[in-house]
Amino acid sequence: MDGNPHSIERIEGKGAIVVATSKGPTGSASGGGLHLFVPSTNGGKPGTRAVKFYGFPGAHGVIYNQNGFVIAVGTGEVRLYGITGNGSSTRLSYRTKLTFSDGAGRAKVGHDILPDHDGGGYFFTSSYNVRSLQLVYAGNSWQFTSSQVSGADHVKAYTRLPNGVRTWVVPGSGEGDWSRTIHFSSGNHSKSGARFYRVRYYTTAFG
């Protein structure tokens, strides 16, 4: 698959998969987006096929929400998509967005979005910030609210474990886009020669 993929997520109960890519498919000038794959046929465990590309510049992170949404982060925006249909007819439908800025003259590339496994909601990272994110029902529509957690530069991924320990990946001096260290609020773990880019809490539950 082309497009420089960064994240992949399964849509619960639909047999569908969504992939966030920071570049568009071959021949596309869209600059990134979400690729939707659905079952080739309904029922059983068939293979999947690509059916739709949803343009979203700089798309890096994507996650499924149990209220029946897909949340994605890209350049300067977090977007909410509804899910329609089932099986091979599954599709995404844009609902709303949250815009963010990392400050005048600074890149505002969204890097990742992960659940807060201790407090609910999510964390998303960008070039110069870590932010918390809540999806709330306001009146007659769903909306995002957000607040800054950290102003650390170039954090690639950030989450909180069920026991309250926070963990993140950020490249150190001379490490480029990768890091040899997984950071924890309770202490770090480094491995010589390692190249960590993301961090995840392993769970079969959806956020």
PASEBA-1860 file (N, C-alpha, C; in nm, 3 decimals):
! residues 207
1> MDGNPHSI> 0.084/-0.119/0.000/0.000/0.000/0.000/0.088/0.125/0.000 ~ 0.052/0.224/-0.080/0.131/0.347/-0.088/0.074/0.452/0.008 ~ 0.131/0.571/0.005/0.078/0.680/0.084/0.148/0.706/0.216 ~ 0.253/0.627/0.249/0.327/0.644/0.375/0.235/0.622/0.495 ~ 0.187/0.498/0.516/0.095/0.471/0.628/0.160/0.488/0.764 ~ 0.083/0.541/0.860/0.132/0.564/0.996/0.051/0.488/1.101 ~ -0.079/0.470/1.081/-0.163/0.403/1.181/-0.269/0.320/1.111 ~ -0.310/0.213/1.178/-0.416/0.127/1.126/-0.513/0.095/1.239
9> ERIEGKGA> -0.641/0.087/1.208/-0.742/0.061/1.311/-0.854/-0.023/1.252 ~ -0.904/-0.117/1.331/-1.019/-0.198/1.292/-1.147/-0.133/1.342 ~ -1.250/-0.131/1.259/-1.380/-0.077/1.297/-1.464/-0.191/1.353 ~ -1.496/-0.183/1.479/-1.562/-0.292/1.551/-1.694/-0.333/1.486 ~ -1.710/-0.463/1.465/-1.837/-0.517/1.417/-1.865/-0.497/1.270 ~ -1.773/-0.434/1.197/-1.798/-0.404/1.056/-1.711/-0.487/0.961 ~ -1.605/-0.546/1.016/-1.511/-0.617/0.930/-1.429/-0.523/0.844 ~ -1.428/-0.394/0.880/-1.360/-0.292/0.800/-1.234/-0.244/0.871
17> IVVATSKG> -1.141/-0.190/0.794/-1.014/-0.140/0.845/-0.990/-0.002/0.786 ~ -0.937/0.090/0.869/-0.904/0.224/0.820/-0.756/0.250/0.849 ~ -0.688/0.307/0.749/-0.545/0.333/0.759/-0.520/0.481/0.736 ~ -0.445/0.545/0.827/-0.408/0.686/0.811/-0.273/0.695/0.741 ~ -0.269/0.771/0.632/-0.145/0.789/0.558/-0.116/0.938/0.543 ~ 0.011/0.974/0.559/0.048/1.116/0.554/0.060/1.168/0.411 ~ 0.059/1.076/0.314/0.059/1.114/0.173/-0.059/1.048/0.105 ~ -0.103/1.106/-0.006/-0.214/1.048/-0.079/-0.171/0.927/-0.160
25> PTGSASGG> -0.268/0.854/-0.218/-0.233/0.741/-0.303/-0.159/0.788/-0.428 ~ -0.098/0.695/-0.498/-0.023/0.729/-0.618/-0.107/0.814/-0.713 ~ -0.051/0.925/-0.757/-0.122/1.013/-0.849/-0.212/1.114/-0.783 ~ -0.222/1.109/-0.647/-0.308/1.201/-0.575/-0.229/1.321/-0.527 ~ -0.291/1.437/-0.531/-0.228/1.558/-0.480/-0.290/1.600/-0.347 ~ -0.364/1.509/-0.284/-0.440/1.543/-0.164/-0.351/1.561/-0.041 ~ -0.232/1.500/-0.043/-0.140/1.517/0.069/-0.175/1.439/0.193 ~ -0.242/1.328/0.181/-0.272/1.243/0.295/-0.419/1.216/0.311
33> GLHLFVPS> -0.451/1.118/0.396/-0.591/1.087/0.420/-0.612/0.951/0.482 ~ -0.737/0.908/0.482/-0.776/0.780/0.539/-0.817/0.685/0.427 ~ -0.756/0.569/0.426/-0.790/0.464/0.331/-0.884/0.366/0.400 ~ -0.999/0.341/0.342/-1.096/0.248/0.399/-1.094/0.117/0.323 ~ -1.078/0.008/0.399/-1.082/-0.127/0.344/-1.203/-0.198/0.402 ~ -1.280/-0.267/0.320/-1.399/-0.337/0.366/-1.392/-0.483/0.321 ~ -1.474/-0.572/0.384/-1.474/-0.712/0.342/-1.511/-0.725/0.195 ~ -1.443/-0.818/0.129/-1.475/-0.841/-0.013/-1.617/-0.892/-0.029
41> TNGGKPGT> -1.667/-0.970/0.069/-1.805/-1.015/0.072/-1.852/-1.008/0.216 ~ -1.981/-1.005/0.237/-2.035/-1.001/0.373/-2.032/-1.140/0.436 ~ -2.009/-1.146/0.567/-2.011/-1.272/0.639/-1.876/-1.340/0.642 ~ -1.854/-1.424/0.745/-1.730/-1.499/0.756/-1.610/-1.411/0.778 ~ -1.494/-1.453/0.729/-1.370/-1.378/0.743/-1.305/-1.362/0.606 ~ -1.370/-1.286/0.517/-1.312/-1.270/0.383/-1.195/-1.172/0.384 ~ -1.123/-1.169/0.275/-1.022/-1.066/0.258/-1.087/-0.930/0.243 ~ -1.006/-0.825/0.247/-1.059/-0.690/0.232/-1.013/-0.627/0.102
49> RAVKFYGF> -1.085/-0.523/0.062/-1.049/-0.448/-0.057/-1.063/-0.300/-0.028 ~ -0.979/-0.220/-0.090/-0.987/-0.075/-0.072/-1.106/-0.021/-0.150 ~ -1.189/0.060/-0.082/-1.307/0.112/-0.149/-1.315/0.264/-0.150 ~ -1.242/0.331/-0.060/-1.260/0.476/-0.050/-1.136/0.539/0.011 ~ -1.101/0.657/-0.042/-0.995/0.738/0.016/-1.056/0.871/0.057 ~ -1.040/0.907/0.186/-1.093/1.031/0.239/-0.977/1.127/0.262 ~ -0.968/1.230/0.181/-0.857/1.323/0.191/-0.850/1.394/0.325 ~ -0.732/1.394/0.386/-0.708/1.461/0.513/-0.558/1.491/0.517
57> PGAHGVIY> -0.515/1.613/0.484/-0.372/1.644/0.476/-0.296/1.605/0.603 ~ -0.185/1.534/0.584/-0.097/1.498/0.695/-0.151/1.395/0.790 ~ -0.253/1.318/0.752/-0.313/1.220/0.843/-0.208/1.125/0.898 ~ -0.202/1.113/1.031/-0.103/1.028/1.097/-0.165/0.927/1.192 ~ -0.264/0.969/1.270/-0.321/0.884/1.373/-0.469/0.859/1.349 ~ -0.517/0.739/1.383/-0.659/0.707/1.368/-0.698/0.609/1.477 ~ -0.820/0.625/1.529/-0.867/0.540/1.638/-1.018/0.524/1.629 ~ -1.068/0.409/1.674/-1.211/0.382/1.676/-1.268/0.418/1.812
65> NQNGFVIA> -1.387/0.476/1.814/-1.456/0.514/1.937/-1.582/0.430/1.950 ~ -1.610/0.378/2.071/-1.721/0.285/2.091/-1.858/0.346/2.069 ~ -1.866/0.478/2.059/-1.993/0.541/2.025/-2.023/0.530/1.876 ~ -1.932/0.466/1.802/-1.955/0.443/1.660/-1.891/0.549/1.572 ~ -1.774/0.598/1.612/-1.703/0.700/1.534/-1.559/0.656/1.507 ~ -1.500/0.719/1.408/-1.357/0.712/1.385/-1.301/0.852/1.408 ~ -1.193/0.862/1.487/-1.128/0.989/1.515/-0.988/0.985/1.453 ~ -0.952/1.090/1.382/-0.821/1.094/1.316/-0.755/1.229/1.340
73> VGTGEVRL> -0.621/1.228/1.342/-0.545/1.352/1.360/-0.452/1.369/1.241 ~ -0.445/1.494/1.193/-0.357/1.528/1.082/-0.301/1.667/1.102 ~ -0.275/1.736/0.993/-0.214/1.868/1.001/-0.313/1.972/1.052 ~ -0.296/2.014/1.177/-0.375/2.121/1.234/-0.518/2.086/1.269 ~ -0.556/1.959/1.259/-0.695/1.922/1.285/-0.706/1.783/1.346 ~ -0.809/1.767/1.430/-0.859/1.635/1.469/-0.999/1.626/1.409 ~ -1.026/1.519/1.337/-1.156/1.505/1.269/-1.234/1.386/1.324 ~ -1.366/1.404/1.326/-1.459/1.300/1.368/-1.537/1.252/1.247
81> YGITGNGS> -1.540/1.120/1.229/-1.616/1.060/1.120/-1.719/0.964/1.177 ~ -1.843/0.973/1.127/-1.943/0.874/1.159/-1.922/0.752/1.071 ~ -1.985/0.641/1.107/-1.973/0.516/1.033/-2.111/0.475/0.985 ~ -2.125/0.450/0.857/-2.253/0.407/0.800/-2.236/0.270/0.736 ~ -2.346/0.198/0.724/-2.345/0.069/0.657/-2.276/-0.039/0.739 ~ -2.270/-0.158/0.680/-2.207/-0.273/0.742/-2.132/-0.355/0.637 ~ -2.035/-0.433/0.685/-1.964/-0.521/0.593/-1.908/-0.447/0.474 ~ -1.936/-0.498/0.354/-1.880/-0.439/0.233/-1.938/-0.302/0.200
89> STRLSYRT> -2.048/-0.264/0.266/-2.108/-0.132/0.241/-2.066/-0.029/0.346 ~ -1.973/-0.063/0.435/-1.926/0.030/0.539/-1.860/0.151/0.475 ~ -1.896/0.270/0.524/-1.836/0.394/0.475/-1.819/0.490/0.592 ~ -1.735/0.593/0.574/-1.717/0.699/0.673/-1.789/0.824/0.628 ~ -1.832/0.904/0.726/-1.902/1.030/0.697/-1.849/1.138/0.790 ~ -1.791/1.243/0.734/-1.735/1.352/0.815/-1.842/1.417/0.902 ~ -1.807/1.441/1.032/-1.904/1.500/1.124/-1.859/1.636/1.177 ~ -1.740/1.645/1.234/-1.694/1.772/1.289/-1.542/1.767/1.304
97> KLTFSDGA> -1.483/1.877/1.350/-1.338/1.881/1.368/-1.300/1.975/1.482 ~ -1.178/1.956/1.532/-1.113/2.048/1.624/-0.987/2.097/1.555 ~ -0.966/2.228/1.548/-0.844/2.282/1.490/-0.746/2.317/1.601 ~ -0.616/2.305/1.573/-0.515/2.339/1.672/-0.395/2.404/1.604 ~ -0.323/2.482/1.682/-0.203/2.549/1.634/-0.091/2.529/1.734 ~ 0.030/2.512/1.684/0.145/2.497/1.772/0.222/2.628/1.787 ~ 0.162/2.739/1.741/0.225/2.869/1.753/0.268/2.923/1.619 ~ 0.272/3.053/1.608/0.305/3.119/1.481/0.440/3.071/1.428
105> GRAKVGHD> 0.440/3.034/1.301/0.563/2.992/1.236/0.608/2.851/1.267 ~ 0.531/2.778/1.345/0.567/2.641/1.380/0.481/2.541/1.302 ~ 0.545/2.429/1.267/0.468/2.322/1.205/0.362/2.273/1.304 ~ 0.250/2.230/1.253/0.143/2.179/1.340/0.097/2.042/1.291 ~ 0.191/1.953/1.278/0.163/1.818/1.229/0.115/1.731/1.344 ~ -0.005/1.677/1.334/-0.053/1.582/1.432/0.016/1.448/1.413 ~ 0.064/1.386/1.521/0.141/1.263/1.508/0.065/1.137/1.547 ~ -0.012/1.142/1.655/-0.074/1.020/1.703/-0.192/1.054/1.794
113> ILPDHDGG> -0.284/0.960/1.809/-0.395/0.974/1.903/-0.416/0.840/1.970 ~ -0.424/0.843/2.106/-0.436/0.721/2.185/-0.536/0.742/2.299 ~ -0.599/0.634/2.345/-0.691/0.647/2.459/-0.617/0.682/2.587 ~ -0.686/0.752/2.676/-0.643/0.768/2.814/-0.705/0.651/2.890 ~ -0.628/0.547/2.918/-0.682/0.425/2.976/-0.715/0.439/3.124 ~ -0.676/0.549/3.185/-0.704/0.572/3.327/-0.817/0.671/3.347 ~ -0.817/0.781/3.272/-0.916/0.885/3.297/-1.024/0.898/3.193 ~ -1.021/0.818/3.086/-1.117/0.834/2.978/-1.072/0.942/2.882
121> GYFFTSSY> -1.132/0.947/2.766/-1.093/1.042/2.664/-0.967/0.996/2.592 ~ -0.893/1.092/2.536/-0.777/1.060/2.453/-0.665/1.159/2.477 ~ -0.548/1.123/2.426/-0.436/1.215/2.412/-0.395/1.219/2.266 ~ -0.364/1.339/2.214/-0.306/1.344/2.081/-0.181/1.432/2.084 ~ -0.086/1.397/2.000/0.041/1.467/1.995/0.056/1.539/1.863 ~ 0.130/1.650/1.868/0.164/1.725/1.747/0.311/1.765/1.757 ~ 0.357/1.846/1.666/0.500/1.877/1.660/0.553/1.941/1.787 ~ 0.468/2.020/1.857/0.518/2.094/1.972/0.428/2.085/2.095
129> NVRSLQLV> 0.332/1.993/2.094/0.240/1.985/2.207/0.186/1.844/2.226 ~ 0.148/1.814/2.350/0.065/1.699/2.383/-0.065/1.755/2.441 ~ -0.178/1.707/2.391/-0.307/1.758/2.437/-0.400/1.644/2.475 ~ -0.486/1.671/2.573/-0.595/1.579/2.603/-0.712/1.613/2.510 ~ -0.798/1.514/2.489/-0.911/1.532/2.398/-1.032/1.459/2.454 ~ -1.145/1.528/2.456/-1.271/1.469/2.498/-1.372/1.483/2.385 ~ -1.451/1.379/2.367/-1.563/1.385/2.273/-1.691/1.394/2.355 ~ -1.762/1.505/2.344/-1.879/1.530/2.428/-2.001/1.559/2.342
137> YAGNSWQF> -2.118/1.519/2.394/-2.243/1.548/2.324/-2.295/1.681/2.375 ~ -2.296/1.781/2.288/-2.332/1.917/2.327/-2.463/1.957/2.258 ~ -2.572/1.950/2.332/-2.701/1.990/2.277/-2.754/1.885/2.180 ~ -2.726/1.903/2.052/-2.775/1.807/1.954/-2.665/1.756/1.861 ~ -2.539/1.770/1.905/-2.429/1.724/1.820/-2.307/1.689/1.905 ~ -2.219/1.611/1.849/-2.093/1.574/1.914/-1.989/1.680/1.885 ~ -1.911/1.715/1.989/-1.806/1.816/1.974/-1.681/1.772/2.050 ~ -1.567/1.826/2.009/-1.442/1.801/2.078/-1.411/1.914/2.176
145> TSSQVSGA> -1.352/1.880/2.289/-1.289/1.978/2.377/-1.145/1.931/2.401 ~ -1.055/2.026/2.424/-0.915/1.990/2.436/-0.843/2.084/2.531 ~ -0.734/2.033/2.592/-0.649/2.118/2.675/-0.505/2.067/2.664 ~ -0.409/2.157/2.686/-0.269/2.120/2.674/-0.224/2.038/2.795 ~ -0.150/1.931/2.769/-0.091/1.849/2.872/0.058/1.880/2.887 ~ 0.125/1.903/2.772/0.268/1.929/2.774/0.306/2.009/2.650 ~ 0.408/2.095/2.664/0.461/2.169/2.552/0.591/2.109/2.501 ~ 0.615/1.981/2.529/0.736/1.914/2.484/0.737/1.900/2.331
153> DHVKAYTR> 0.854/1.916/2.272/0.868/1.909/2.127/0.872/1.764/2.078 ~ 0.807/1.741/1.964/0.822/1.620/1.883/0.792/1.490/1.957 ~ 0.696/1.493/2.048/0.650/1.369/2.112/0.574/1.289/2.007 ~ 0.616/1.166/1.984/0.555/1.084/1.878/0.428/1.015/1.923 ~ 0.420/0.976/2.050/0.302/0.909/2.102/0.298/0.926/2.253 ~ 0.176/0.931/2.309/0.160/0.960/2.452/0.030/0.897/2.500 ~ 0.036/0.824/2.612/-0.086/0.768/2.668/-0.069/0.747/2.818 ~ -0.178/0.710/2.884/-0.176/0.681/3.027/-0.233/0.541/3.048
161> LPNGVRTW> -0.162/0.460/3.126/-0.200/0.323/3.151/-0.310/0.316/3.256 ~ -0.380/0.203/3.268/-0.488/0.192/3.368/-0.443/0.218/3.510 ~ -0.314/0.197/3.542/-0.264/0.222/3.678/-0.220/0.366/3.699 ~ -0.243/0.452/3.599/-0.210/0.594/3.612/-0.073/0.632/3.561 ~ 0.012/0.533/3.532/0.145/0.562/3.479/0.134/0.614/3.336 ~ 0.203/0.724/3.308/0.204/0.780/3.173/0.327/0.728/3.098 ~ 0.310/0.708/2.967/0.420/0.659/2.885/0.419/0.732/2.751 ~ 0.539/0.756/2.699/0.550/0.831/2.574/0.682/0.799/2.505
169> VVPGSGEG> 0.687/0.836/2.376/0.809/0.825/2.297/0.843/0.963/2.242 ~ 0.967/1.006/2.265/1.016/1.131/2.209/1.164/1.110/2.174 ~ 1.206/1.142/2.051/1.346/1.123/2.015/1.439/1.209/2.098 ~ 1.553/1.153/2.137/1.655/1.228/2.209/1.750/1.297/2.114 ~ 1.846/1.364/2.166/1.944/1.436/2.085/2.016/1.341/1.988 ~ 2.014/1.375/1.861/2.081/1.296/1.760/2.008/1.171/1.716 ~ 1.886/1.150/1.766/1.812/1.028/1.734/1.717/1.043/1.615 ~ 1.706/1.163/1.558/1.618/1.183/1.443/1.473/1.163/1.478
177> DWSRTIHF> 1.401/1.082/1.398/1.258/1.056/1.422/1.235/0.937/1.514 ~ 1.342/0.868/1.554/1.330/0.748/1.634/1.392/0.771/1.772 ~ 1.363/0.680/1.863/1.421/0.688/1.997/1.461/0.549/2.044 ~ 1.563/0.540/2.126/1.599/0.412/2.186/1.537/0.397/2.325 ~ 1.451/0.493/2.362/1.395/0.494/2.498/1.243/0.500/2.495 ~ 1.180/0.416/2.575/1.038/0.429/2.608/1.032/0.500/2.743 ~ 0.966/0.615/2.747/0.959/0.693/2.871/0.834/0.654/2.952 ~ 0.853/0.642/3.083/0.742/0.619/3.176/0.753/0.722/3.288
185> SSGNHSKS> 0.639/0.764/3.341/0.643/0.856/3.454/0.700/0.786/3.578 ~ 0.707/0.653/3.576/0.763/0.577/3.687/0.909/0.537/3.663 ~ 0.966/0.578/3.547/1.102/0.540/3.513/1.111/0.497/3.368 ~ 1.225/0.516/3.304/1.238/0.491/3.160/1.301/0.356/3.131 ~ 1.280/0.312/3.007/1.341/0.188/2.960/1.411/0.216/2.829 ~ 1.543/0.197/2.826/1.622/0.219/2.705/1.685/0.089/2.659 ~ 1.704/0.078/2.528/1.768/-0.040/2.471/1.863/0.005/2.361 ~ 1.988/-0.029/2.375/2.089/0.009/2.276/2.052/-0.045/2.139
193> GARFYRVR> 2.057/0.042/2.039/2.028/0.000/1.902/1.880/-0.001/1.867 ~ 1.793/0.022/1.965/1.649/0.020/1.939/1.608/0.144/1.861 ~ 1.495/0.134/1.789/1.440/0.247/1.715/1.289/0.251/1.739 ~ 1.249/0.304/1.853/1.108/0.315/1.888/1.048/0.439/1.822 ~ 0.927/0.425/1.770/0.858/0.537/1.707/0.723/0.563/1.773 ~ 0.655/0.460/1.814/0.526/0.472/1.881/0.526/0.386/2.007 ~ 0.430/0.410/2.094/0.409/0.327/2.212/0.260/0.300/2.223 ~ 0.224/0.178/2.265/0.084/0.138/2.279/0.066/0.059/2.408
201> YYTTAFG> -0.052/0.070/2.470/-0.091/-0.020/2.577/-0.170/-0.133/2.512 ~ -0.126/-0.256/2.532/-0.191/-0.369/2.467/-0.322/-0.402/2.536 ~ -0.431/-0.392/2.463/-0.562/-0.430/2.512/-0.651/-0.462/2.394 ~ -0.743/-0.556/2.413/-0.836/-0.590/2.305/-0.959/-0.501/2.307 ~ -0.972/-0.416/2.409/-1.087/-0.326/2.419/-1.069/-0.205/2.325 ~ -1.181/-0.158/2.271/-1.177/-0.038/2.189/-1.193/0.085/2.275 ~ -1.136/0.198/2.232/-1.143/0.322/2.308/-1.277/0.390/2.301
END
